[in-house]
Amino acid sequence: MGPRLAALIAAGAGLGVLGLLAYWALVLSEGVYLGPWVVTWLYDRVAPRYDRIKNSCPEDDSRCLARPLLLALDAVPAPLVLDVATGTGRLPLALEAEADFAGRVVGVDRSARMLAEARRKPAGVQQEALCLARADAGRLPFPDAIFHAVACIEALEFTQRPRETVREMVRVLRPGGVLLVSNRVGCDALAYPGRLCGRGRLERALHRLGLEAVESERWQVYYDLVWARKGSTDT
């Protein structure tokens, strides 16, 4: 092999590696290792097509998310629910569509265009029942212990500091309140080194924060749902 051919092969291999790194950084991990502004920019760009890309199904969201959450809150007549990184309002709208939901939902996200898409949807939702606002998941603009339930669906791995995000969610959760977080599992979890992805990591983090009744259930191919409750101060 001549030196010119060897140099071309080496250059090609280098370009291939750079291409794979770029694909991982911008596509597989959705920019999370490049900083929060990159993640927000990517979600702003994809917002009009997001629901089609995700192929989300309202019936599945009702069966797997809204109904189980309402069941967990059956002792609360009018629960106040927070959805962190709400995106296009998937969980809030699923809750509001339930006839027996008499509470309020607050959805927060960094992406203004994702929130704009969420605001276009709830034609039949009472304005006072749903509040959408821009906020950073790692610094939630709410006082301690005010929500009966806090959720974060298909988003924790895309926050800049997942452990801080979880602490913030626990902070704003009332004693006895319900926490619902999706957890990236399977081979997809390998694309998020240093995160809480993979079975057992998120659960251990919740135990260390003092949460109780931590349980996981299979949900999607690449996601589990992790449920927990914040300990009551009365016990």
N, C-alpha and C positions, 0 to 999 in steps of 0.2 A: 504493500500500500504506500503510495507516494505521500509526501508531506502535504501537498495541496488537498488531496482527498481526505487525509486524516483531519486537516483543519476544517474542511467543509462538514465532515461528520460531527466533529466536536461542536461546531457552531450550530448545526441543526439540533443536536442533542440539547444544547444550552437553550435554544429558542423553544424547544419542546417543554423543557422544565419550566421556563418562564410562563409559557402558555398555560400549563397545568396550575401553576401558582396563581395566575390571574383568574383562572376559572374558579378555583377554590375560594379566593378572596372575594370575588364579586358575585359569583353565582351560588356555589354550594353553601358558603357561610353568610351570604347576603350582606357582605361588607362590614360585618360586626367587628372584625379585627383591624379595620381601617379607621374606626372612630365613629361616634354617634352621628356626625353630620353626613357621612357617606351613607349610613343606614337610612337616615331620614330622606336624603336625596333619592335613593333607590326606591323607597316606598312612595314618595311623592310621584315619581315617574310612572310607577306601575299601578297607581290607585284606580284609574278608570277601568283597568282590566283585571283587577285583583280577584274579584269574586268569580270571574270566569276561569282564571288560572287555577284557583283553589277548588273549583267545582263544588262549592259548598252546597249543602242540602238543608233547607230549613227544617224538614221533617227529622233528619238525623240530629240536628242541633237541639231540637225539642226533646227527642227521646234520650239522647246521651248527656246533654248539658242542662237544659232548662228544667226538665221534669225532676231529675235527681237533685238538683240544687233546691228547688222548691220543697221537695220532700225533706231535705235536710234542715230546711227553715220552717217546718210546719208549725212550730211553736211560736213563731213571730208573725203577728197579724199583718204588719206593713213593713217588711224588711227594707233596709237601705243597703244596696249592693254596689260594689265598686268593681269595674272591669278594667284592669291595667293593660295597656297596649291594646286597646279595643279595636284598632284598625277601622274596618268599615261597619263596626257595630254589630258583629255577628251574635255575641251572647246577649247584649242588651235587647236587641230586637226579638231574639228567641224568648227571652223572659217576658217581654211586653206582650207577646202574642199569646201567652198563656192566660186563659180566662180567669183563673183563680189567683193571679199575681196582683196584689194590691199595694205593692211597694213602689220604690223609686230606684232608678239605676243611674249611676254616674260612670261614664266611660272616658278614659283619658288616653292620649296618644301624642307622640312627638310630631307625627306627620299631619300637617294641616290638610293636605289633599285627601288623605284617608278619612279624616273626620268629615270633610266636605261630602265624600261619597256616603258616609253614614247618615248625614243630615238629609240627604235626598230620599232616603228610604222610608222613614216612619210616617207615611201619610195618615195612618190611622192611630198613631200614638199620641196621647195627650202630652203637650209640651212640658207640663210640670212633672211628668213621670220620668222623663229622660233628659239627662244633662250630659253634653259632650264638650270636652275642653282639652286644650293642649297642656301637657305636663310630662315631665321626665319621670320614668318609672323608678329611678333611683333616688328621687327627691320628691315624694308625693306631697302636694300642697294642702294637706289635711291635718287636723289635730289628731291626737292619739285616740284610739278606741272609739270610733264613731260608726263603723260599718258592721252590719250583721253578717255580711259575707264579702269576701274579696276573691276575685278570680283573675287568672292570667292564662289565656288559651293560645297555644302555638306561638308564643312570643318570648318566653323567658330566656331562651338561648340567644336571642337577638338583642337583649339588653346589654349595656356595657359592663355592668358589674352584677351578675345574677345573684350573688349572695347578698349584696346590698339591697337589691330589688326585693328579695324575699323578706329581709328584715323590715323593710319599709311596709310591705304588705301586712306583716304580722303586727307592726306598730299601730296601724290604723284600724286593725280588726278588734272588735269588742271581745271581752272575755266571754267564752262560750260560742264565739262566732265560727263560721265555716270558711276554710280556705280551700280553693280548688285551683290546681296548677297542672297544666299539661307538661309532660316530661319527655324529651326526645330520647328515643331508645333505638336499639338495633344498629345496623351498620351505619345509618345516618349520623349516629352520635359521634362517630369517629371524626367527622368533619368539624367538631367543636371542641378541640382540646382546651383544657383548663376551665371548662364550664361545669355545670351540674348535670350534664347529660349522662345517660346510661342508668340502668336500674340500680337503685340503692343509694346513689349519691344525694339526690334531692331529699329522699326520705330521711337519711341520716342528718342532713342539714336542718330539717324541720324538727327532728327530735332534739337536736342541740339547742334550738331556739325555744324549747319547752312546749312544743305543740303536742297534742294528744290525739289518740285514735287515728294515727297516720296509716292510711291504707292506699294501695295502688290497684288499679284495674286496667286491663288491656282495653285499648280504645281503637286506635288506628294502627296501621302497619308500623309506623315510625313514631308513634306517640302512646304513652300511658297517661291515664288521669290519676293524679295524686290528690287525695282528700285528707284533711286534717281539721282539728278543732283547737282553738285557743283555750287554755285552761281557764276555768272560772275563778274569779277572786273570792267567791263565796265558799270555796272548798279549801 
